[in-house]
């Protein structure tokens, strides 16, 4: 049976028939579980992740009790089946992001949630550190894509960052980090499949996803100090855009929202100030000193602008040529 067609029920039946020494069969089950986890509800993803972890112990020769681990795998698959059956037919609504909990089962803190009670502070701290490294790599790769949208290696770097963060956040019970990462990963899959290109409004959406992931990581960092995990502004809107960007007017050109904004008269707080002029002059000096290096990378490395601002700047430059 193809890995792509396996269901949790199929896998439960296979586990009953497998012997602990049948490594090929376990590898077949693992691949099937990985495919299912991509679209499973979060509670089921946790059980699937635990089952995969035990399969890895068995296939990696780290099992002191293979028969016991095989029984554990079967139990976790049954848990995943139950979670799928109990899950609501629709994902949680993101129409009011300020009411969206950032994590799953945990103690209430006001309108939001604290860390899961079973969360290991050491693992969470490691997760936060790893996230920052992955986010930095994704930002640098997105800047490369701004000038070279066909750069497959850069695109894969961004995709892997979201994929890795999604898997770890599922294991730690950080539901809305995993949900954002999953939604962004699905969006990036469209780019990898060449359905769309990482330019214009789509590039801006990719940068916004990285920025939101950075904000969500900060909520996890704050939670280590006992702070509530407050939903970042714009989380709900971004989730909706990632699901259906074209419905919001996003395309390979500048997004419709940005185009409308360009036609509107400036507000008083949009009028350049002396500080704005100083910032522009500093950016111009940086551009002048950048030599043969890409302009976006030079500005980003100087910390004058965020990667998202650099990306938007490059998009506007390209649209005027």
N, C-alpha and C positions, 0 to 999 in steps of 0.2 A: 504494500500500500504506500502511495506517495506521501512524503512528509507534509506536503501542502494540503492534503485532504484529511489528515488525522483530526479527530475531534477528541475532547477530553474523555468521552465515553470509550472511544476506540483505544485510547492510551491506557485507561483503567483496565480494559480487557487484556491488553498486551502485557501489562505488568504482572497480572495473575499468572500468565503463561511463562514468563521469563525466569531463567535461573540466574543467580548472582554472577555467574561466570560468563554469561552471554553479553560480552561487551558491545558487539555490533548491534544487538537489539537495543541495548541501553542508549547507544549513540543515536539510533533511529528515534527512540522516544524523546531524547533531548531535543533533537531538531524539530520534532512535532510540537513540543511544548514551547519552544522559542517562537515558532510561527503563531501559535495560539495566543501567547502573551501579548503580542503586538496590539490586539484588539479586545483583549479581555478587560472586564472591570477591575478597578484597582485592588479590591480584596482578593480576587482570584489571582491577580498578578503576583501578590505576595506569596500565596501558597505555591504557585508555579515556580517562583524564584527559589523557594526552599527545596522543592523537588529537584530542580536542576542542580542546586548546590550539592545535594546528596549523590546525584548521578556522577557529578564531577569527582567526588571523593572515591566512588567505586571505580570509575574508569581510570583515575589517576593513581590507583594502587594505595590509597590512603585509608582504606576501610578495614578496621579491626573486626567488624561484625557485618559482613556483606548482606547476610540474610536479614538482619535487623534494619539495615539501611533500605533494603528493597521494600520492606514492610512500611517504613516511614514514607517512602516515595508514593506508595499506593495510598496512604492516609492523606498526604498532602494533595494528591490528585482528587480524592473524594471531597476534600475541603474546597478545592477550586470549583468542582462541579456544583456543590451546594451554593457557593458564592455567586456563580453565574445565574443560577436559578432564582436566587433571592434578590439579585440586582434589579434596580429600577430599569424600565425600558429605555429611558433617556438619561443622558449625562446631566449633572447638576447645571442649572441655569446660571449664565454669567451676565444676565442683563443688569444686575445690580452688584457690581464687583465689591462694593464696600461691605456686602453681607456674605461674601463667599469665604468659607473657612479655608485656611491655608493648609491644614493637615487633616488627617483622618481621625479615627477614634482617639480621644484624649479628653482631658479635663477642660471645661469651658473657661474662657477668660473673656468676660464681656461678650461682645458679638463674635469674637474670634476664638481660636483654639490655641492651646499650648502645645508643646512637643508631646508626642506619644509617650505615655507613662513608661513604656519599656525602652525608650530611646537611650542608647549608650552615648554619653557625652564625648568619650574619646573617639568613637566612630564618627559621630557628627562633626567633631572638629576636623577630623581627617577628610571627611566629605567636603567641608567648606573650603579647606586648603586646595583639594584636588579640583573643585569647581572653579576656583579663581584661576588656576593654571589652564584649565580647559577653556574657560571664557576668554582669557587673554589670547590663546591660540586661535579661537574662533574669530575674534575681532581682527587679528592680523590677516587671517585667511580671507575674511570678507573684504578687507581693503584691497587685497590682491584681485579678488573677483570684480571689484569696481573697474579696474583697468583691463582685466582679462577675464570676461565672463565665461570663457571656455576652459578655464583652468580647473581641470578635473581633480587634481591633487588638493587644491585649496577648498573646493566644494566638499570633498571627502573629509577634510579636517573639520569643517563646520558640522557636517552630519555626524561624525564620530563623537564630537563633543556633546551634542544633544543626546545621542544614543547612550553614551556612557552615563551621563547625569540622570537620564530617565531610569536606567536599570538600578543604579545605586539608590536613588530617591524612593523607588518602589520598595526596596528592601528595608529602608529606614522608616517607612511610613509617612514620608513627606508628600502627601497626595498631590497637592497643587503644583509642586515643582515637577513631579513626574507627569502630570497632566499637560502642563505647558510644554515640557520637553517632548512629549509624545505628539502634541499638535504641531509643534515646530518641525519635528522630524518628518511628519507626514507631508508638510508643506515642502520641505527640502527634498523629499523623495520625488516630488513633481519636477523639481529642477534637475535632479539626477537622471530622471527618465526623459529629459529634454522636452517635457510638455510645456514648460515655461523657462525663461532665462532669468538669471539673477541680475537684472538691470532695472532701472527706473523704480516704479512703485514696489516691485517684488524685492529689490535689493533693500529698499528702505524698511520693508516689513521684516526682512532677515535681521537687519541691524536692531530694530525695535525688539525683536525676540531675544536677542543676546542681552540687550539692556534690561529687559524685564527679568531674565534669568539672573542677572547680576543683583537686581533689587530683591528677588525672592531669596537668593542666597544670603543677602544681608538680614532678611527677616529670621532666617535660621540662626545666623550668628547672634542676633539680638536675643533670640529665645534661649540661647545658652546662658545668658545673663539674667534670665527670668522675665524678659519682656514678652508681651503678647505678640503673636505673629500676625500683624495687621496687613491686610491685602494692599499691595502697591496700587497707586492710582493707575487706571487704564488696563488692569488685568483682564477684566471681562471683555472690554472692547477688543483687545488684542486677540483673545481666544476666538472671538467671533470672526475677526479678520483672517486669521490663519485658516479657519475652516472654509470660508468662502470669500477670498479676497476680491474676486471679480464682481461679486454682488455689491461691494462697497466702492466700485469704480477703480480698483487697483489693477494696473496693467504694466507692461514693459516700459511704458512711458511714465512720466511723472504722475503720481496718483491724483485722481480727480479732486480729492480734498485739498491737496496742495495747490492745484491749478485754481480752484475757487478762491483760495486764500490769497493767491497772487493778484487776483482781480479786485480784491476788496481794498478800500482806502485804508491807510495805516492808522492804527490807534495811537494815542499819545505815548503809550509805553513802547511802541515800535520805532519811534523816532530815534535815530542814532545819537548817542551821548558822547561826551569826551572819552569815556572809558571804552565805548564801542570803537571809536577811532583809534585809540591806543591798541586795542586788541587786533584791529585790522592791520595796523602798521607792524605789529609783532609777527603776525602771520605772513605778511609780505616779506619781512626780513628772513623768516624761516624758509619761505619758498625760494628766495634768492640764494640762500646758502645750501640748498639741498642737492645741488650738483646733478648727477645722473640718476639719483634715487627718485622713486615715485613721490609726487607731491603729497599725496594722502599720508603715506607712511612717515614722511618727514614731520608733518604737522602733528600727527598722532603721537609720535615719539617725543615731541617737544612738550606734550601735555597741554598745549594751548586749547585744543578742542578734543571732545570725546570722539571715539570711532564713528558713532552714529552721525555726529555733526560733520565729520570729514566725509562720510559717505554721501550725505545730502549735498554737501558742497560740490563734490565731484559729479553728482547727478545733474546739478544745475549747470555746471560748466559744460557737460557733454550735450545738454539740451539746447545750448546757445550756439553750438558749432554746426 
